[in-house]
Amino acid sequence: MLPNGFLFLFLISTLPFISNACSNGNCQLLDPCSTRTDCSSSLYCGTCPASGKDQPTCIRGQVTTQPTSIVKGLPFNKYSWLVTHNAFSIVDAPSLTGVPRVTFYNQEDSVTNQLRNGVRGLMLDMYDFEDDIWLCHSLGGKCYNFTAFVPAINTLKEVEAFLTENPSEIVTIIIEDYVHKPKGLTKLFTDADLLKFWFPLSQMPVNGRDWPTVTDMVANNHRLLVFTSDASKEADEGIAYQWGHMVENDSGDGGVVQGSCPNRKESQPLQSRTAALFLQNYFPTFPTESEACKEHSIGLMELIDTCYKAAGNKMPNFLAVNFYMRSDGGGVFDAIDRMNGQALCGCSTVTACQAGAPSGICKNTGGVNRSPPMTTSISYNGTIQFKPSSATVHFSDLLGLNLFHPSLLLMLLL
């Protein structure tokens, strides 16, 4: 036991550390924290054991500034946007088919929350199922009751509500399309009341020409871009064929190999200038929540740079990821800020851009250990919703089913 005098001196010596500790929403990016309420707006208190970071710190959980609020009025294809891969495949989403779901998961919060947190692109897998169109994981091009999530209209109504509530925002939907019902997608988007936001196929640029400016798109209420993987839908329903309008790197494990950025087999080469948009996939074949924080913290910017160079010095317009909120610091949100900063104004981050200034003339945004500033021109009200999953990856169930369906593992991950 310490003598009383030494105990007093010990307590006095620790008081400055106690009093200087942040709390009550004052903790900034990478500051130590103990509860979610310690961190300032747009941050949450988390860890990343996969990167060896077990002590809680404040981590970004939102896009704080859309690039169009700083660098205004450029063509749509000049900006970079965050996309959620299999946005509908949500951990712990209840089964609506009456049987337990056996599949992989890619996200941790609702589509509404994804949009409120700054996501501007949704990858959705659509299938004919139960005389309707459902969002589902693939199994040989057919949806099963153990791989189905929700009727597609449920999610599209979330998109409609978001676009109605946010009249200056633009959302892109990329459909992995297994819908064979004639005019099925037309009816679906009509029933979801989304045609009022539809960007017409007839006005989409061809041969790599620039898109309209975001200002004009908002003014014309052309704020929903929809692409399909089924080329026949262009003639049949007026829905843009994805690879006629964008190039794309390989998905799954092939898209996360450092130093390599091959194009997806359906896509034109990344250096092709026949399409104005560029989608970069950045997610492994097997999605794992606990590893996502490392994936979004180590090697992400290096691979973005690799793909930028592979595309002939063109910045990706879309960055598609799993478990988008997880990292050990800035994560995909910091990556999007950097991508837009480089492409739009030649600065290290979009928050350093200055309207009307020459490229490379950047303002000082402060230290790297500070939270990104919020702007007054846009407000996000999303929340950090993810939690430890009780619906884990289900490897044992999947392997058991694989005895009967040899291609199951591959199909469920597309």
Helices and strands as residue ranges (DSSP letters): H 4-20, G 36-38, E 43-48, G 49-51, E 53-60, G 67-69, G 76-78, E 81-84, H 111-116, E 121-129, E 132-136, E 148-151, H 152-165, E 171-178, H 184-191, G 195-197, G 201-203, H 214-219, E 224-228, H 232-237, E 240-241, H 242-245, E 246-248, G 252-255, E 277-281, H 289-295, H 300-310, E 318-321, H 331-345, G 350-352, H 395-402, H 408-412
